[in-house]
Amino acid sequence: SRVARLLSALFYGTCSFLIVLVNKALLTTYGFPSPIFLGIGQMAATIMILYVSKLNKIIHFPDFDKKIPVKLFPLPLLYVGNHISGLSSTSKLSLPMFTVLRKFTIPLTLLLETIILGKQYSLNIILSVFAIILGAFIAAGSDLAFNLEGYIFVFLNDIFTAANGVYTKQKMDPKELGKYGVLFYNACFMIIPTLIISVSTGDLQQATEFNQWKNVLFILQFLLSCFLGFLLMYSTVLCSYYNSALTTAVVGAIKNVSVAYIGILIGGDYIFSLLNFVGLNICMAGGLRYSFLTLSSQLKPKPVGEENICLDLKS
């Protein structure tokens, strides 16, 4: 229904907005040095919440069998890549630049949906995407706080996010794993490899030696980030389930408008330049236009004949 589509999109946008602010506070304000460890905490929270919910029969997903890894592939790899690159880029870039560069997820999603799902898009949407890319290039070209490592991580995050969204939509067959199964087994398969990466890179040691573990406010924000990590994963799957990977990317773009301007005012790590600010605004304008066009298309009621066909297939 239209209500389910709108509510799932709003839920995803809210969760995405909140987790960026909380992660930014942890990784920049407190200087927490271990983004991979934070990702492990979010995976662990997802596993525990879903497992307890299944035991209490609140939700249902299939028990493990040897076919599940084949059904999921390549989602676990995309999932962990998305997690680690997203947290790493958040710690190394100002919020405005992070949100602008994250907009490259949109054209990548368009490209992957065209290739994998065979979708086609109008000229208006293509022009809006062009405006987003143009603004991002202008802003990035005059970024006075340029951080090459941060740029690499955020572009990797764009690729992983786009691929993860498209493949998640493809894998969420209710007769197979369903949305809860996709979430649970993704986290289960990748938490141990991610822990190994954390140990081998020194990320875990830095986390254990961090000097804020006795700070109650830091601990509360760390736990909040873990819980929001679960909510973000769930809301992403929910939004893609009721809408599409494209709509999920669009809602993320809308959320980024508010995050970017908040980051200019309170982030503390944005260095102002006129060209950079102009690029930011071009990018935001393109994102809003793109969002309006796409969401309007997604939320149009289906023709009566099409609804009847859908009902017949479901029955």
VEXZABA-622079 format. One record per residue (C-alpha): x, y, z; residue number from 0. Coordinates in nm, 2 decimals, decimal comma. Example, Ala and Ser with C-alpha at 12.3 -4.5 7.8 and 13.67 -1.06 7.14 Angstrom:
- 1,23 -0,45 0,78 0
- 1,37 -0,11 0,71 1
END
This chain:
- 0,00 0,00 0,00 0
- 0,10 0,36 -0,04 1
- 0,10 0,40 0,34 2
- 0,35 0,12 0,39 3
- 0,57 0,26 0,11 4
- 0,57 0,61 0,27 5
- 0,62 0,49 0,63 6
- 0,90 0,25 0,54 7
- 1,08 0,53 0,35 8
- 1,03 0,77 0,64 9
- 1,16 0,51 0,89 10
- 1,47 0,45 0,68 11
- 1,54 0,82 0,64 12
- 1,51 0,88 1,01 13
- 1,73 0,59 1,11 14
- 1,99 0,69 0,85 15
- 1,99 1,05 0,97 16
- 2,03 0,96 1,33 17
- 2,31 0,71 1,29 18
- 2,53 0,95 1,08 19
- 2,51 1,20 1,37 20
- 2,58 0,95 1,64 21
- 2,87 0,78 1,45 22
- 3,02 1,12 1,37 23
- 3,01 1,21 1,74 24
- 3,18 0,88 1,83 25
- 3,44 0,88 1,56 26
- 3,52 1,25 1,55 27
- 3,41 1,42 1,87 28
- 3,53 1,14 2,10 29
- 3,80 1,03 1,86 30
- 3,71 0,66 1,88 31
- 3,98 0,50 1,66 32
- 3,81 0,17 1,57 33
- 3,53 0,19 1,31 34
- 3,56 -0,18 1,23 35
- 3,49 -0,26 1,60 36
- 3,19 -0,03 1,59 37
- 3,06 -0,23 1,29 38
- 3,11 -0,55 1,48 39
- 2,90 -0,41 1,76 40
- 2,62 -0,33 1,52 41
- 2,63 -0,68 1,37 42
- 2,62 -0,84 1,71 43
- 2,32 -0,62 1,81 44
- 2,14 -0,73 1,48 45
- 2,21 -1,10 1,55 46
- 2,09 -1,08 1,92 47
- 1,78 -0,88 1,85 48
- 1,66 -1,10 1,56 49
- 1,75 -1,43 1,73 50
- 1,57 -1,34 2,05 51
- 1,27 -1,21 1,84 52
- 1,26 -1,55 1,66 53
- 1,28 -1,75 1,98 54
- 0,98 -1,55 2,11 55
- 0,80 -1,61 1,78 56
- 0,77 -1,23 1,71 57
- 0,93 -1,28 1,37 58
- 1,01 -1,58 1,15 59
- 1,29 -1,68 0,92 60
- 1,42 -2,02 0,81 61
- 1,66 -2,23 1,01 62
- 2,01 -2,26 0,88 63
- 2,08 -2,51 0,60 64
- 2,37 -2,56 0,36 65
- 2,18 -2,39 0,07 66
- 2,16 -2,05 0,26 67
- 2,51 -1,93 0,17 68
- 2,44 -1,99 -0,20 69
- 2,11 -1,81 -0,18 70
- 2,27 -1,51 -0,01 71
- 2,59 -1,47 -0,22 72
- 2,72 -1,20 -0,28 73
- 2,52 -1,01 -0,01 74
- 2,75 -1,09 0,29 75
- 3,06 -0,95 0,11 76
- 2,87 -0,64 0,00 77
- 2,72 -0,60 0,35 78
- 3,06 -0,60 0,54 79
- 3,22 -0,38 0,27 80
- 2,94 -0,13 0,30 81
- 2,97 -0,14 0,68 82
- 3,34 -0,09 0,71 83
- 3,38 0,16 0,43 84
- 3,09 0,37 0,56 85
- 3,22 0,40 0,91 86
- 3,58 0,46 0,79 87
- 3,47 0,74 0,56 88
- 3,25 0,90 0,83 89
- 3,56 0,93 1,06 90
- 3,78 1,10 0,79 91
- 3,55 1,35 0,62 92
- 3,34 1,65 0,72 93
- 2,97 1,58 0,73 94
- 2,89 1,81 0,43 95
- 3,16 1,64 0,21 96
- 3,06 1,30 0,33 97
- 2,70 1,35 0,23 98
- 2,78 1,51 -0,10 99
- 3,02 1,22 -0,21 100
- 2,76 0,97 -0,09 101
- 2,53 1,09 -0,36 102
- 2,74 0,90 -0,61 103
- 2,54 0,60 -0,48 104
- 2,24 0,73 -0,68 105
- 2,39 0,70 -1,04 106
- 2,56 0,37 -0,94 107
- 2,22 0,24 -0,82 108
- 2,06 0,35 -1,15 109
- 2,33 0,18 -1,35 110
- 2,31 -0,15 -1,15 111
- 1,93 -0,16 -1,16 112
- 1,95 -0,10 -1,54 113
- 2,20 -0,39 -1,58 114
- 2,08 -0,64 -1,32 115
- 1,70 -0,56 -1,30 116
- 1,65 -0,43 -1,66 117
- 1,49 -0,10 -1,55 118
- 1,48 0,22 -1,76 119
- 1,46 0,58 -1,65 120
- 1,33 0,91 -1,80 121
- 1,53 1,20 -1,93 122
- 1,42 1,42 -1,63 123
- 1,57 1,17 -1,38 124
- 1,90 1,15 -1,59 125
- 1,93 1,53 -1,59 126
- 1,88 1,54 -1,21 127
- 2,15 1,27 -1,17 128
- 2,38 1,48 -1,38 129
- 2,32 1,79 -1,16 130
- 2,40 1,58 -0,85 131
- 2,73 1,46 -1,01 132
- 2,82 1,81 -1,13 133
- 2,76 1,96 -0,78 134
- 2,96 1,68 -0,61 135
- 3,26 1,74 -0,85 136
- 3,25 2,11 -0,79 137
- 3,23 2,07 -0,41 138
- 3,50 1,79 -0,40 139
- 3,73 1,99 -0,63 140
- 3,74 2,28 -0,39 141
- 3,73 2,09 -0,07 142
- 3,99 2,26 0,15 143
- 4,00 1,97 0,40 144
- 4,08 1,71 0,12 145
- 4,15 1,37 0,26 146
- 4,25 1,11 0,00 147
- 4,19 0,81 0,23 148
- 3,84 0,94 0,32 149
- 3,76 0,99 -0,05 150
- 3,86 0,64 -0,13 151
- 3,65 0,49 0,15 152
- 3,34 0,70 0,06 153
- 3,36 0,60 -0,31 154
- 3,40 0,23 -0,20 155
- 3,10 0,29 0,03 156
- 2,90 0,42 -0,27 157
- 2,97 0,11 -0,47 158
- 2,89 -0,13 -0,19 159
- 2,57 0,06 -0,10 160
- 2,44 0,06 -0,45 161
- 2,52 -0,31 -0,51 162
- 2,39 -0,41 -0,17 163
- 2,06 -0,23 -0,23 164
- 2,00 -0,39 -0,57 165
- 2,10 -0,74 -0,47 166
- 1,90 -0,72 -0,14 167
- 1,59 -0,64 -0,35 168
- 1,67 -0,94 -0,57 169
- 1,72 -1,18 -0,27 170
- 1,42 -1,09 -0,06 171
- 1,18 -1,35 -0,18 172
- 0,94 -1,42 0,11 173
- 0,93 -1,79 0,01 174
- 1,31 -1,81 0,05 175
- 1,49 -1,62 0,33 176
- 1,26 -1,31 0,36 177
- 1,37 -0,98 0,49 178
- 1,46 -1,11 0,84 179
- 1,65 -1,40 0,71 180
- 1,86 -1,18 0,48 181
- 1,94 -0,95 0,78 182
- 2,02 -1,23 1,02 183
- 2,24 -1,45 0,80 184
- 2,42 -1,16 0,65 185
- 2,53 -1,05 1,00 186
- 2,61 -1,41 1,11 187
- 2,83 -1,49 0,81 188
- 3,03 -1,17 0,83 189
- 3,08 -1,11 1,20 190
- 3,37 -1,36 1,24 191
- 3,56 -1,25 0,93 192
- 3,51 -0,88 1,03 193
- 3,65 -0,97 1,38 194
- 3,95 -1,13 1,22 195
- 4,01 -0,81 1,01 196
- 3,97 -0,60 1,33 197
- 4,24 -0,81 1,51 198
- 4,48 -0,83 1,22 199
- 4,47 -0,45 1,15 200
- 4,51 -0,35 1,52 201
- 4,16 -0,21 1,52 202
- 4,05 -0,43 1,81 203
- 4,35 -0,34 2,02 204
- 4,29 0,03 1,96 205
- 3,93 -0,02 2,07 206
- 4,03 -0,20 2,39 207
- 4,29 0,06 2,48 208
- 4,06 0,35 2,42 209
- 4,05 0,58 2,72 210
- 3,68 0,67 2,72 211
- 3,53 0,33 2,83 212
- 3,47 0,47 3,18 213
- 3,28 0,76 3,03 214
- 2,91 0,68 3,07 215
- 2,80 0,92 2,79 216
- 3,05 0,76 2,55 217
- 2,92 0,41 2,64 218
- 2,56 0,51 2,60 219
- 2,63 0,66 2,26 220
- 2,83 0,35 2,16 221
- 2,53 0,13 2,25 222
- 2,30 0,37 2,08 223
- 2,51 0,34 1,76 224
- 2,49 -0,04 1,78 225
- 2,11 -0,03 1,82 226
- 2,08 0,23 1,54 227
- 2,30 0,00 1,33 228
- 2,04 -0,27 1,36 229
- 1,75 -0,03 1,29 230
- 1,93 0,11 0,99 231
- 1,99 -0,24 0,84 232
- 1,63 -0,33 0,91 233
- 1,48 0,00 0,77 234
- 1,70 -0,03 0,46 235
- 1,57 -0,38 0,39 236
- 1,21 -0,27 0,47 237
- 1,23 0,03 0,24 238
- 1,37 -0,18 -0,04 239
- 1,11 -0,45 0,03 240
- 0,81 -0,21 0,00 241
- 0,96 0,02 -0,26 242
- 1,29 -0,04 -0,45 243
- 1,66 0,00 -0,42 244
- 1,63 0,32 -0,62 245
- 1,37 0,47 -0,37 246
- 1,60 0,38 -0,08 247
- 1,89 0,56 -0,25 248
- 1,66 0,86 -0,31 249
- 1,54 0,88 0,05 250
- 1,91 0,87 0,16 251
- 1,97 1,17 -0,07 252
- 1,68 1,36 0,10 253
- 1,82 1,28 0,44 254
- 2,17 1,40 0,33 255
- 2,03 1,75 0,26 256
- 1,96 1,82 0,63 257
- 2,28 1,63 0,75 258
- 2,50 1,84 0,52 259
- 2,37 2,18 0,65 260
- 2,38 2,06 1,01 261
- 2,74 1,96 0,95 262
- 2,83 2,31 0,83 263
- 2,69 2,46 1,14 264
- 2,79 2,22 1,42 265
- 3,03 1,96 1,27 266
- 3,34 2,16 1,35 267
- 3,55 2,01 1,07 268
- 3,41 2,19 0,76 269
- 3,63 2,45 0,60 270
- 3,43 2,71 0,41 271
- 3,50 2,82 0,05 272
- 3,26 2,99 -0,19 273
- 3,31 2,73 -0,47 274
- 3,27 2,44 -0,24 275
- 2,95 2,59 -0,09 276
- 2,81 2,65 -0,44 277
- 2,89 2,29 -0,54 278
- 2,72 2,17 -0,22 279
- 2,40 2,36 -0,31 280
- 2,40 2,24 -0,68 281
- 2,43 1,89 -0,55 282
- 2,15 1,93 -0,30 283
- 1,92 2,09 -0,56 284
- 1,98 1,81 -0,80 285
- 1,92 1,56 -0,52 286
- 1,59 1,72 -0,42 287
- 1,47 1,74 -0,78 288
- 1,57 1,38 -0,84 289
- 1,40 1,27 -0,51 290
- 1,07 1,45 -0,61 291
- 1,06 1,29 -0,96 292
- 1,15 0,94 -0,84 293
- 0,93 0,93 -0,53 294
- 0,63 1,08 -0,73 295
- 0,67 0,80 -0,98 296
- 0,71 0,53 -0,71 297
- 0,41 0,64 -0,52 298
- 0,16 0,67 -0,80 299
- -0,12 0,42 -0,75 300
- -0,11 0,12 -0,99 301
- -0,38 0,08 -1,26 302
- -0,67 -0,13 -1,16 303
- -0,58 -0,40 -1,40 304
- -0,22 -0,42 -1,27 305
- -0,34 -0,45 -0,91 306
- -0,57 -0,74 -1,01 307
- -0,27 -0,92 -1,17 308
- -0,06 -0,87 -0,86 309
- -0,34 -1,01 -0,64 310
- -0,38 -1,31 -0,87 311
- -0,01 -1,38 -0,85 312
- -0,01 -1,36 -0,47 313
- -0,30 -1,59 -0,44 314
END
